[in-house]
Amino acid sequence: MALTTYTFSSDYQDELLATMVRNPELFTGLTGVIQYSYFTGTHSQVVCKLLLEFYKEQMVFPSFAQLGALIQDDARKSGNLELATERVAYVQKLSEVEVRAAEFNRDKVVQFAVTRACTNVLITGAKAIQENKDLMTLGLPTLFQEALNVGRDLNDEGYEAYEDVNKVLDKVLDANYGI
């Protein structure tokens, strides 16, 4: 693992997915931040996509057993049994990933999402250069701004009126907050 070149390695991404399955309660407010396109491997992208789709329908992440069934069904739709076997093996690998600090992974989700969103914009720009496309039509500054804004409003979620009254008052009464 090359920690000096890429902070969110495939090992981290695997641990993040495993943490989402093992500790779903930690990620309920973050489902809008995580996108499957932020993951680098095709298996991890498919797993993330299935996790998010399941959450959207059931309001909870699936267990590893449920995820295995979802991944098999998804791979079988393509008619590629070898792919189904690879993806089931990937889910098995995820189920064996040791998760020691689930809160750490949750706390890094926004940073991961922003980093990967910016990386995706860079890849889009690089592909456009390779294909001799006009960069002005891509709207790269807007895409970068959107990438940098991923998860920005999460600090406003989750306040309880009675328990966090001092936090809310400090924030609202701050001259630098808001418009």
N, CA and C atoms as an extended XYZ file, in Angstrom:
537
Properties=species:S:1:pos:R:3:atomname:S:1:resname:S:1:resid:I:1 pbc="F F F"
N         0.847       -1.168        0.000 N   MET     1
C         0.000        0.000        0.000 CA  MET     1
C         0.894        1.233        0.000 C   MET     1
N         0.688        2.118       -0.951 N   ALA     2
C         1.508        3.319       -1.074 CA  ALA     2
C         0.831        4.485       -0.367 C   ALA     2
N         1.097        4.633        0.919 N   LEU     3
C         0.454        5.689        1.700 CA  LEU     3
C         0.937        7.081        1.312 C   LEU     3
N         2.109        7.176        0.716 N   THR     4
C         2.634        8.493        0.379 CA  THR     4
C         1.993        9.067       -0.881 C   THR     4
N         1.368        8.240       -1.689 N   THR     5
C         0.815        8.753       -2.937 CA  THR     5
C        -0.709        8.810       -2.953 C   THR     5
N        -1.381        8.022       -2.156 N   TYR     6
C        -2.832        8.002       -2.210 CA  TYR     6
C        -3.390        7.688       -0.840 C   TYR     6
N        -4.012        8.657       -0.222 N   THR     7
C        -4.495        8.520        1.139 CA  THR     7
C        -5.569        7.457        1.266 C   THR     7
N        -6.503        7.427        0.325 N   PHE     8
C        -7.638        6.514        0.428 CA  PHE     8
C        -7.435        5.335       -0.506 C   PHE     8
N        -6.580        4.429       -0.077 N   SER     9
C        -6.215        3.262       -0.874 CA  SER     9
C        -7.398        2.305       -1.010 C   SER     9
N        -7.210        1.297       -1.819 N   SER    10
C        -8.256        0.278       -1.973 CA  SER    10
C        -8.474       -0.465       -0.658 C   SER    10
N        -7.438       -0.602        0.153 N   ASP    11
C        -7.607       -1.230        1.467 CA  ASP    11
C        -8.522       -0.390        2.354 C   ASP    11
N        -8.315        0.930        2.319 N   TYR    12
C        -9.197        1.815        3.090 CA  TYR    12
C       -10.632        1.703        2.575 C   TYR    12
N       -10.797        1.684        1.257 N   GLN    13
C       -12.132        1.612        0.669 CA  GLN    13
C       -12.822        0.304        1.070 C   GLN    13
N       -12.068       -0.795        1.088 N   ASP    14
C       -12.631       -2.071        1.531 CA  ASP    14
C       -13.059       -1.993        2.993 C   ASP    14
N       -12.219       -1.374        3.815 N   GLU    15
C       -12.561       -1.246        5.235 CA  GLU    15
C       -13.773       -0.344        5.422 C   GLU    15
N       -13.882        0.699        4.613 N   LEU    16
C       -15.044        1.583        4.688 CA  LEU    16
C       -16.327        0.821        4.359 C   LEU    16
N       -16.303        0.035        3.296 N   LEU    17
C       -17.481       -0.755        2.928 CA  LEU    17
C       -17.828       -1.761        4.024 C   LEU    17
N       -16.817       -2.420        4.579 N   ALA    18
C       -17.049       -3.381        5.666 CA  ALA    18
C       -17.627       -2.679        6.894 C   ALA    18
N       -17.151       -1.490        7.171 N   THR    19
C       -17.650       -0.729        8.311 CA  THR    19
C       -19.104       -0.327        8.101 C   THR    19
N       -19.446        0.031        6.862 N   MET    20
C       -20.833        0.399        6.563 CA  MET    20
C       -21.780       -0.768        6.825 C   MET    20
N       -21.336       -1.981        6.514 N   VAL    21
C       -22.180       -3.154        6.740 CA  VAL    21
C       -22.221       -3.507        8.225 C   VAL    21
N       -21.073       -3.464        8.894 N   ARG    22
C       -21.013       -3.861       10.310 CA  ARG    22
C       -21.614       -2.822       11.250 C   ARG    22
N       -21.493       -1.548       10.904 N   ASN    23
C       -21.966       -0.472       11.776 CA  ASN    23
C       -22.867        0.492       11.003 C   ASN    23
N       -24.004        0.027       10.536 N   PRO    24
C       -24.855        0.869        9.691 CA  PRO    24
C       -25.360        2.124       10.390 C   PRO    24
N       -25.528        2.063       11.698 N   GLU    25
C       -26.045        3.220       12.430 CA  GLU    25
C       -25.118        4.423       12.352 C   GLU    25
N       -23.845        4.204       12.104 N   LEU    26
C       -22.883        5.298       12.017 CA  LEU    26
C       -22.974        6.061       10.694 C   LEU    26
N       -23.585        5.466        9.683 N   PHE    27
C       -23.555        6.041        8.342 CA  PHE    27
C       -24.918        6.515        7.839 C   PHE    27
N       -25.928        6.484        8.678 N   THR    28
C       -27.270        6.825        8.204 CA  THR    28
C       -27.347        8.262        7.700 C   THR    28
N       -26.665        9.190        8.295 N   GLY    29
C       -26.701       10.574        7.837 CA  GLY    29
C       -25.717       10.876        6.725 C   GLY    29
N       -24.928        9.880        6.330 N   LEU    30
C       -23.875       10.109        5.340 CA  LEU    30
C       -24.153        9.461        3.994 C   LEU    30
N       -25.334        8.882        3.827 N   THR    31
C       -25.611        8.172        2.578 CA  THR    31
C       -25.662        9.114        1.382 C   THR    31
N       -25.956       10.386        1.600 N   GLY    32
C       -25.963       11.349        0.505 CA  GLY    32
C       -24.563       11.795        0.098 C   GLY    32
N       -23.595       11.545        0.953 N   VAL    33
C       -22.210       11.951        0.679 CA  VAL    33
C       -21.471       10.878       -0.112 C   VAL    33
N       -21.736        9.628        0.212 N   ILE    34
C       -21.026        8.509       -0.405 CA  ILE    34
C       -21.659        8.187       -1.762 C   ILE    34
N       -20.820        8.094       -2.773 N   GLN    35
C       -21.273        7.690       -4.101 CA  GLN    35
C       -20.403        6.540       -4.578 C   GLN    35
N       -20.996        5.638       -5.323 N   TYR    36
C       -20.228        4.479       -5.784 CA  TYR    36
C       -19.100        4.885       -6.725 C   TYR    36
N       -19.239        6.015       -7.413 N   SER    37
C       -18.189        6.451       -8.343 CA  SER    37
C       -16.919        6.896       -7.620 C   SER    37
N       -16.966        7.056       -6.311 N   TYR    38
C       -15.789        7.442       -5.545 CA  TYR    38
C       -14.857        6.269       -5.281 C   TYR    38
N       -15.313        5.058       -5.536 N   PHE    39
C       -14.505        3.868       -5.288 CA  PHE    39
C       -13.739        3.506       -6.554 C   PHE    39
N       -12.557        2.926       -6.387 N   THR    40
C       -11.674        2.729       -7.531 CA  THR    40
C       -11.828        1.386       -8.227 C   THR    40
N       -12.219        0.349       -7.560 N   GLY    41
C       -12.358       -0.959       -8.196 CA  GLY    41
C       -13.792       -1.205       -8.635 C   GLY    41
N       -13.956       -2.001       -9.684 N   THR    42
C       -15.313       -2.264      -10.163 CA  THR    42
C       -16.125       -3.035       -9.134 C   THR    42
N       -15.493       -3.977       -8.434 N   HIS    43
C       -16.228       -4.737       -7.421 CA  HIS    43
C       -16.657       -3.821       -6.274 C   HIS    43
N       -15.765       -2.948       -5.831 N   SER    44
C       -16.129       -2.048       -4.735 CA  SER    44
C       -17.199       -1.051       -5.178 C   SER    44
N       -17.162       -0.622       -6.438 N   GLN    45
C       -18.199        0.279       -6.937 CA  GLN    45
C       -19.560       -0.407       -6.943 C   GLN    45
N       -19.593       -1.645       -7.406 N   VAL    46
C       -20.859       -2.386       -7.459 CA  VAL    46
C       -21.383       -2.633       -6.052 C   VAL    46
N       -20.507       -3.006       -5.136 N   VAL    47
C       -20.927       -3.244       -3.757 CA  VAL    47
C       -21.488       -1.963       -3.155 C   VAL    47
N       -20.809       -0.857       -3.346 N   CYS    48
C       -21.287        0.415       -2.807 CA  CYS    48
C       -22.642        0.776       -3.416 C   CYS    48
N       -22.770        0.610       -4.717 N   LYS    49
C       -24.041        0.908       -5.386 CA  LYS    49
C       -25.169        0.071       -4.803 C   LYS    49
N       -24.915       -1.215       -4.592 N   LEU    50
C       -25.940       -2.093       -4.025 CA  LEU    50
C       -26.251       -1.733       -2.574 C   LEU    50
N       -25.226       -1.358       -1.820 N   LEU    51
C       -25.449       -0.918       -0.438 CA  LEU    51
C       -26.365        0.302       -0.395 C   LEU    51
N       -26.075        1.283       -1.242 N   LEU    52
C       -26.858        2.517       -1.250 CA  LEU    52
C       -28.283        2.284       -1.759 C   LEU    52
N       -28.432        1.429       -2.762 N   GLU    53
C       -29.775        1.114       -3.271 CA  GLU    53
C       -30.594        0.392       -2.204 C   GLU    53
N       -29.962       -0.554       -1.510 N   PHE    54
C       -30.640       -1.290       -0.441 CA  PHE    54
C       -31.056       -0.325        0.663 C   PHE    54
N       -30.154        0.571        1.019 N   TYR    55
C       -30.455        1.547        2.070 CA  TYR    55
C       -31.638        2.430        1.660 C   TYR    55
N       -31.656        2.837        0.415 N   LYS    56
C       -32.733        3.701       -0.079 CA  LYS    56
C       -34.090        3.008        0.054 C   LYS    56
N       -34.119        1.701       -0.184 N   GLU    57
C       -35.368        0.942       -0.098 CA  GLU    57
C       -35.720        0.527        1.332 C   GLU    57
N       -34.714        0.107        2.104 N   GLN    58
C       -34.963       -0.503        3.413 CA  GLN    58
C       -34.633        0.395        4.605 C   GLN    58
N       -33.942        1.506        4.360 N   MET    59
C       -33.499        2.429        5.406 CA  MET    59
C       -32.510        1.798        6.395 C   MET    59
N       -31.808        0.777        5.924 N   VAL    60
C       -30.728        0.151        6.677 CA  VAL    60
C       -29.808       -0.525        5.663 C   VAL    60
N       -28.549       -0.665        6.005 N   PHE    61
C       -27.632       -1.366        5.119 CA  PHE    61
C       -27.828       -2.872        5.277 C   PHE    61
N       -27.575       -3.649        4.226 N   PRO    62
C       -27.752       -5.099        4.327 CA  PRO    62
C       -26.649       -5.742        5.161 C   PRO    62
N       -26.930       -6.944        5.643 N   SER    63
C       -25.896       -7.748        6.300 CA  SER    63
C       -25.002       -8.318        5.198 C   SER    63
N       -23.919       -8.967        5.607 N   PHE    64
C       -23.039       -9.576        4.605 CA  PHE    64
C       -23.758      -10.686        3.845 C   PHE    64
N       -24.621      -11.433        4.534 N   ALA    65
C       -25.374      -12.494        3.859 CA  ALA    65
C       -26.318      -11.896        2.812 C   ALA    65
N       -27.013      -10.834        3.182 N   GLN    66
C       -27.909      -10.165        2.238 CA  GLN    66
C       -27.120       -9.552        1.088 C   GLN    66
N       -25.980       -8.970        1.408 N   LEU    67
C       -25.135       -8.371        0.383 CA  LEU    67
C       -24.641       -9.429       -0.593 C   LEU    67
N       -24.304      -10.609       -0.083 N   GLY    68
C       -23.888      -11.711       -0.955 CA  GLY    68
C       -24.985      -12.096       -1.928 C   GLY    68
N       -26.226      -12.148       -1.425 N   ALA    69
C       -27.352      -12.476       -2.298 CA  ALA    69
C       -27.586      -11.378       -3.332 C   ALA    69
N       -27.469      -10.121       -2.900 N   LEU    70
C       -27.649       -8.993       -3.827 CA  LEU    70
C       -26.595       -9.007       -4.928 C   LEU    70
N       -25.356       -9.289       -4.547 N   ILE    71
C       -24.259       -9.269       -5.521 CA  ILE    71
C       -24.393      -10.421       -6.504 C   ILE    71
N       -24.851      -11.574       -6.021 N   GLN    72
C       -25.080      -12.714       -6.919 CA  GLN    72
C       -26.174      -12.390       -7.924 C   GLN    72
N       -27.279      -11.848       -7.446 N   ASP    73
C       -28.384      -11.496       -8.337 CA  ASP    73
C       -27.940      -10.477       -9.382 C   ASP    73
N       -27.180       -9.478       -8.938 N   ASP    74
C       -26.714       -8.438       -9.851 CA  ASP    74
C       -25.777       -9.010      -10.913 C   ASP    74
N       -24.870       -9.885      -10.506 N   ALA    75
C       -23.917      -10.473      -11.455 CA  ALA    75
C       -24.599      -11.454      -12.402 C   ALA    75
N       -25.584      -12.171      -11.900 N   ARG    76
C       -26.290      -13.135      -12.753 CA  ARG    76
C       -27.092      -12.441      -13.849 C   ARG    76
N       -27.565      -11.235      -13.568 N   LYS    77
C       -28.310      -10.478      -14.578 CA  LYS    77
C       -27.465      -10.248      -15.822 C   LYS    77
N       -26.159      -10.117      -15.609 N   SER    78
C       -25.260       -9.901      -16.742 CA  SER    78
C       -25.000      -11.204      -17.501 C   SER    78
N       -25.332      -12.341      -16.889 N   GLY    79
C       -25.107      -13.638      -17.529 CA  GLY    79
C       -23.681      -14.134      -17.410 C   GLY    79
N       -22.870      -13.459      -16.641 N   ASN    80
C       -21.468      -13.811      -16.488 CA  ASN    80
C       -21.266      -14.497      -15.136 C   ASN    80
N       -21.234      -15.821      -15.134 N   LEU    81
C       -21.099      -16.564      -13.886 CA  LEU    81
C       -19.720      -16.397      -13.250 C   LEU    81
N       -18.694      -16.194      -14.083 N   GLU    82
C       -17.347      -15.951      -13.552 CA  GLU    82
C       -17.323      -14.647      -12.764 C   GLU    82
N       -18.007      -13.641      -13.293 N   LEU    83
C       -18.100      -12.358      -12.602 CA  LEU    83
C       -18.843      -12.515      -11.284 C   LEU    83
N       -19.892      -13.307      -11.284 N   ALA    84
C       -20.642      -13.567      -10.056 CA  ALA    84
C       -19.743      -14.198       -9.003 C   ALA    84
N       -18.932      -15.145       -9.412 N   THR    85
C       -18.022      -15.815       -8.489 CA  THR    85
C       -16.997      -14.832       -7.916 C   THR    85
N       -16.448      -13.965       -8.777 N   GLU    86
C       -15.469      -12.965       -8.320 CA  GLU    86
C       -16.093      -11.998       -7.320 C   GLU    86
N       -17.301      -11.573       -7.607 N   ARG    87
C       -17.947      -10.592       -6.728 CA  ARG    87
C       -18.356      -11.207       -5.397 C   ARG    87
N       -18.802      -12.446       -5.417 N   VAL    88
C       -19.122      -13.130       -4.160 CA  VAL    88
C       -17.844      -13.298       -3.335 C   VAL    88
N       -16.736      -13.610       -3.990 N   ALA    89
C       -15.447      -13.715       -3.294 CA  ALA    89
C       -15.046      -12.366       -2.700 C   ALA    89
N       -15.352      -11.280       -3.417 N   TYR    90
C       -15.035       -9.946       -2.904 CA  TYR    90
C       -15.868       -9.640       -1.651 C   TYR    90
N       -17.147       -9.986       -1.669 N   VAL    91
C       -17.990       -9.782       -0.485 CA  VAL    91
C       -17.487      -10.642        0.666 C   VAL    91
N       -17.047      -11.857        0.376 N   GLN    92
C       -16.456      -12.713        1.412 CA  GLN    92
C       -15.212      -12.051        1.997 C   GLN    92
N       -14.388      -11.468        1.122 N   LYS    93
C       -13.189      -10.757        1.582 CA  LYS    93
C       -13.584       -9.596        2.489 C   LYS    93
N       -14.618       -8.838        2.099 N   LEU    94
C       -15.082       -7.724        2.926 CA  LEU    94
C       -15.562       -8.201        4.292 C   LEU    94
N       -16.232       -9.347        4.325 N   SER    95
C       -16.743       -9.862        5.601 CA  SER    95
C       -15.618      -10.253        6.542 C   SER    95
N       -14.433      -10.476        6.007 N   GLU    96
C       -13.285      -10.858        6.829 CA  GLU    96
C       -12.388       -9.673        7.188 C   GLU    96
N       -12.699       -8.479        6.644 N   VAL    97
C       -11.895       -7.296        6.945 CA  VAL    97
C       -12.107       -6.924        8.408 C   VAL    97
N       -10.993       -6.722        9.099 N   GLU    98
C       -11.060       -6.349       10.508 CA  GLU    98
C       -11.313       -4.843       10.616 C   GLU    98
N       -12.340       -4.499       11.347 N   VAL    99
C       -12.686       -3.095       11.569 CA  VAL    99
C       -12.457       -2.794       13.040 C   VAL    99
N       -11.467       -1.975       13.326 N   ARG   100
C       -11.135       -1.669       14.719 CA  ARG   100
C       -11.744       -0.354       15.187 C   ARG   100
N       -11.755        0.650       14.333 N   ALA   101
C       -12.233        1.976       14.730 CA  ALA   101
C       -13.264        2.461       13.721 C   ALA   101
N       -14.487        2.027       13.918 N   ALA   102
C       -15.563        2.365       12.984 CA  ALA   102
C       -15.804        3.875       12.940 C   ALA   102
N       -15.702        4.541       14.088 N   GLU   103
C       -15.929        5.993       14.129 CA  GLU   103
C       -14.886        6.731       13.296 C   GLU   103
N       -13.663        6.239       13.272 N   PHE   104
C       -12.610        6.844       12.460 CA  PHE   104
C       -13.001        6.810       10.984 C   PHE   104
N       -13.479        5.647       10.525 N   ASN   105
C       -13.893        5.526        9.131 CA  ASN   105
C       -15.065        6.443        8.824 C   ASN   105
N       -16.007        6.528        9.742 N   ARG   106
C       -17.135        7.435        9.551 CA  ARG   106
C       -16.663        8.891        9.474 C   ARG   106
N       -15.750        9.258       10.353 N   ASP   107
C       -15.274       10.641       10.385 CA  ASP   107
C       -14.474       11.019        9.139 C   ASP   107
N       -13.917       10.046        8.451 N   LYS   108
C       -13.137       10.308        7.239 CA  LYS   108
C       -13.975       10.279        5.962 C   LYS   108
N       -15.260        9.969        6.057 N   VAL   109
C       -16.090        9.812        4.866 CA  VAL   109
C       -16.151       11.095        4.040 C   VAL   109
N       -16.341       12.231        4.683 N   VAL   110
C       -16.451       13.483        3.925 CA  VAL   110
C       -15.131       13.794        3.235 C   VAL   110
N       -14.026       13.637        3.949 N   GLN   111
C       -12.717       13.880        3.340 CA  GLN   111
C       -12.491       12.922        2.170 C   GLN   111
N       -12.858       11.660        2.343 N   PHE   112
C       -12.758       10.673        1.269 CA  PHE   112
C       -13.599       11.096        0.068 C   PHE   112
N       -14.843       11.501        0.327 N   ALA   113
C       -15.750       11.874       -0.760 CA  ALA   113
C       -15.240       13.103       -1.510 C   ALA   113
N       -14.761       14.101       -0.799 N   VAL   114
C       -14.243       15.309       -1.458 CA  VAL   114
C       -13.004       14.974       -2.285 C   VAL   114
N       -12.097       14.197       -1.706 N   THR   115
C       -10.876       13.810       -2.411 CA  THR   115
C       -11.191       13.040       -3.683 C   THR   115
N       -12.072       12.070       -3.563 N   ARG   116
C       -12.418       11.251       -4.731 CA  ARG   116
C       -13.235       12.036       -5.749 C   ARG   116
N       -14.107       12.935       -5.303 N   ALA   117
C       -14.872       13.764       -6.245 CA  ALA   117
C       -13.923       14.656       -7.046 C   ALA   117
N       -12.941       15.241       -6.380 N   CYS   118
C       -11.949       16.076       -7.085 CA  CYS   118
C       -11.115       15.225       -8.040 C   CYS   118
N       -10.746       14.039       -7.599 N   THR   119
C        -9.990       13.134       -8.468 CA  THR   119
C       -10.795       12.783       -9.715 C   THR   119
N       -12.090       12.545       -9.548 N   ASN   120
C       -12.938       12.231      -10.693 CA  ASN   120
C       -13.018       13.403      -11.672 C   ASN   120
N       -13.051       14.633      -11.147 N   VAL   121
C       -13.057       15.812      -12.028 CA  VAL   121
C       -11.734       15.896      -12.788 C   VAL   121
N       -10.628       15.633      -12.098 N   LEU   122
C        -9.323       15.636      -12.767 CA  LEU   122
C        -9.256       14.588      -13.869 C   LEU   122
N        -9.797       13.412      -13.596 N   ILE   123
C        -9.813       12.339      -14.598 CA  ILE   123
C       -10.657       12.754      -15.802 C   ILE   123
N       -11.778       13.401      -15.542 N   THR   124
C       -12.627       13.898      -16.633 CA  THR   124
C       -11.853       14.880      -17.497 C   THR   124
N       -11.136       15.798      -16.860 N   GLY   125
C       -10.326       16.767      -17.604 CA  GLY   125
C        -9.212       16.109      -18.390 C   GLY   125
N        -8.548       15.129      -17.786 N   ALA   126
C        -7.452       14.439      -18.467 CA  ALA   126
C        -7.960       13.664      -19.677 C   ALA   126
N        -9.114       13.004      -19.536 N   LYS   127
C        -9.695       12.273      -20.663 CA  LYS   127
C       -10.069       13.227      -21.791 C   LYS   127
N       -10.584       14.395      -21.421 N   ALA   128
C       -10.954       15.384      -22.435 CA  ALA   128
C        -9.726       15.866      -23.198 C   ALA   128
N        -8.612       16.051      -22.484 N   ILE   129
C        -7.368       16.464      -23.148 CA  ILE   129
C        -6.886       15.376      -24.094 C   ILE   129
N        -6.937       14.119      -23.635 N   GLN   130
C        -6.509       13.004      -24.484 CA  GLN   130
C        -7.365       12.884      -25.742 C   GLN   130
N        -8.642       13.208      -25.622 N   GLU   131
C        -9.554       13.095      -26.758 CA  GLU   131
C        -9.660       14.394      -27.556 C   GLU   131
N        -8.787       15.362      -27.239 N   ASN   132
C        -8.756       16.668      -27.912 CA  ASN   132
C       -10.103       17.392      -27.861 C   ASN   132
N       -10.798       17.280      -26.760 N   LYS   133
C       -12.060       17.988      -26.570 CA  LYS   133
C       -11.786       19.382      -26.028 C   LYS   133
N       -12.720       20.277      -26.253 N   ASP   134
C       -12.610       21.646      -25.769 CA  ASP   134
C       -12.883       21.668      -24.261 C   ASP   134
N       -11.893       22.055      -23.469 N   LEU   135
C       -12.033       22.069      -22.018 CA  LEU   135
C       -13.038       23.109      -21.534 C   LEU   135
N       -13.247       24.143      -22.307 N   MET   136
C       -14.169       25.196      -21.896 CA  MET   136
C       -15.606       24.675      -21.812 C   MET   136
N       -15.943       23.685      -22.612 N   THR   137
C       -17.312       23.171      -22.610 CA  THR   137
C       -17.581       22.233      -21.437 C   THR   137
N       -16.544       21.749      -20.781 N   LEU   138
C       -16.715       20.836      -19.654 CA  LEU   138
C       -17.192       21.531      -18.381 C   LEU   138
N       -16.877       22.790      -18.234 N   GLY   139
C       -17.240       23.492      -17.009 CA  GLY   139
C       -16.466       22.995      -15.807 C   GLY   139
N       -15.155       22.800      -15.987 N   LEU   140
C       -14.330       22.258      -14.904 CA  LEU   140
C       -14.388       23.078      -13.613 C   LEU   140
N       -14.373       24.417      -13.675 N   PRO   141
C       -14.460       25.157      -12.401 CA  PRO   141
C       -15.738       24.840      -11.614 C   PRO   141
N       -16.847       24.720      -12.313 N   THR   142
C       -18.106       24.379      -11.649 CA  THR   142
C       -18.047       22.967      -11.072 C   THR   142
N       -17.487       22.038      -11.841 N   LEU   143
C       -17.358       20.664      -11.359 CA  LEU   143
C       -16.468       20.591      -10.120 C   LEU   143
N       -15.370       21.367      -10.122 N   PHE   144
C       -14.491       21.387       -8.948 CA  PHE   144
C       -15.208       21.996       -7.748 C   PHE   144
N       -15.965       23.057       -7.966 N   GLN   145
C       -16.693       23.679       -6.859 CA  GLN   145
C       -17.702       22.708       -6.259 C   GLN   145
N       -18.397       21.975       -7.119 N   GLU   146
C       -19.346       20.969       -6.633 CA  GLU   146
C       -18.620       19.876       -5.847 C   GLU   146
N       -17.456       19.464       -6.345 N   ALA   147
C       -16.676       18.431       -5.656 CA  ALA   147
C       -16.211       18.924       -4.287 C   ALA   147
N       -15.796       20.163       -4.211 N   LEU   148
C       -15.325       20.711       -2.939 CA  LEU   148
C       -16.460       20.938       -1.941 C   LEU   148
N       -17.681       21.042       -2.432 N   ASN   149
C       -18.834       21.268       -1.559 CA  ASN   149
C       -19.478       19.976       -1.051 C   ASN   149
N       -18.965       18.835       -1.454 N   VAL   150
C       -19.531       17.560       -1.006 CA  VAL   150
C       -19.451       17.480        0.516 C   VAL   150
N       -20.604       17.261        1.142 N   GLY   151
C       -20.648       17.092        2.590 CA  GLY   151
C       -20.481       18.345        3.403 C   GLY   151
N       -20.486       19.487        2.772 N   ARG   152
C       -20.235       20.741        3.488 CA  ARG   152
C       -21.310       21.060        4.526 C   ARG   152
N       -22.557       20.735        4.275 N   ASP   153
C       -23.647       21.105        5.173 CA  ASP   153
C       -23.925       20.088        6.269 C   ASP   153
N       -23.097       19.091        6.418 N   LEU   154
C       -23.362       18.051        7.418 CA  LEU   154
C       -23.258       18.557        8.847 C   LEU   154
N       -22.539       19.646        9.073 N   ASN   155
C       -22.401       20.154       10.430 CA  ASN   155
C       -23.711       20.702       10.975 C   ASN   155
N       -24.671       21.008       10.106 N   ASP   156
C       -25.947       21.552       10.551 CA  ASP   156
C       -26.958       20.478       10.901 C   ASP   156
N       -26.657       19.221       10.609 N   GLU   157
C       -27.599       18.145       10.866 CA  GLU   157
C       -27.404       17.565       12.260 C   GLU   157
N       -28.481       17.087       12.836 N   GLY   158
C       -28.384       16.315       14.058 CA  GLY   158
C       -28.466       17.083       15.352 C   GLY   158
N       -28.778       18.365       15.342 N   TYR   159
C       -28.918       19.093       16.596 CA  TYR   159
C       -30.260       18.776       17.246 C   TYR   159
N       -30.243       18.572       18.554 N   GLU   160
C       -31.456       18.374       19.330 CA  GLU   160
C       -31.789       19.707       19.994 C   GLU   160
N       -33.036       20.115       19.934 N   ALA   161
C       -33.440       21.440       20.407 CA  ALA   161
C       -33.074       21.670       21.870 C   ALA   161
N       -33.265       20.681       22.726 N   TYR   162
C       -33.009       20.881       24.148 CA  TYR   162
C       -31.594       20.523       24.549 C   TYR   162
N       -31.062       19.449       23.983 N   GLU   163
C       -29.731       18.991       24.372 CA  GLU   163
C       -28.625       19.896       23.839 C   GLU   163
N       -28.796       20.444       22.644 N   ASP   164
C       -27.740       21.219       21.992 CA  ASP   164
C       -28.074       22.703       21.896 C   ASP   164
N       -28.884       23.200       22.812 N   VAL   165
C       -29.328       24.588       22.726 CA  VAL   165
C       -28.145       25.558       22.742 C   VAL   165
N       -27.129       25.299       23.537 N   ASN   166
C       -25.972       26.201       23.592 CA  ASN   166
C       -25.181       26.194       22.289 C   ASN   166
N       -25.028       25.017       21.678 N   LYS   167
C       -24.330       24.932       20.394 CA  LYS   167
C       -25.081       25.715       19.322 C   LYS   167
N       -26.395       25.542       19.296 N   VAL   168
C       -27.210       26.220       18.288 CA  VAL   168
C       -27.149       27.726       18.495 C   VAL   168
N       -27.295       28.180       19.734 N   LEU   169
C       -27.246       29.622       20.011 CA  LEU   169
C       -25.885       30.216       19.666 C   LEU   169
N       -24.812       29.525       20.031 N   ASP   170
C       -23.472       30.019       19.695 CA  ASP   170
C       -23.296       30.143       18.192 C   ASP   170
N       -23.808       29.188       17.482 N   LYS   171
C       -23.660       29.198       16.031 CA  LYS   171
C       -24.498       30.303       15.387 C   LYS   171
N       -25.755       30.408       15.797 N   VAL   172
C       -26.657       31.404       15.197 CA  VAL   172
C       -26.250       32.819       15.565 C   VAL   172
N       -25.751       33.015       16.751 N   LEU   173
C       -25.386       34.352       17.195 CA  LEU   173
C       -23.997       34.781       16.735 C   LEU   173
N       -23.248       33.881       16.144 N   ASP   174
C       -21.930       34.211       15.598 CA  ASP   174
C       -22.087       35.145       14.403 C   ASP   174
N       -21.382       36.259       14.427 N   ALA   175
C       -21.500       37.258       13.349 CA  ALA   175
C       -21.025       36.725       12.012 C   ALA   175
N       -20.184       35.698       11.983 N   ASN   176
C       -19.660       35.150       10.741 CA  ASN   176
C       -20.511       34.027       10.160 C   ASN   176
N       -21.581       33.638       10.863 N   TYR   177
C       -22.414       32.515       10.399 CA  TYR   177
C       -23.540       33.028        9.525 C   TYR   177
N       -23.790       32.347        8.444 N   GLY   178
C       -24.925       32.665        7.582 CA  GLY   178
C       -24.657       33.812        6.625 C   GLY   178
N       -25.727       34.391        6.172 N   ILE   179
C       -25.632       35.447        5.149 CA  ILE   179
C       -25.295       36.770        5.796 C   ILE   179
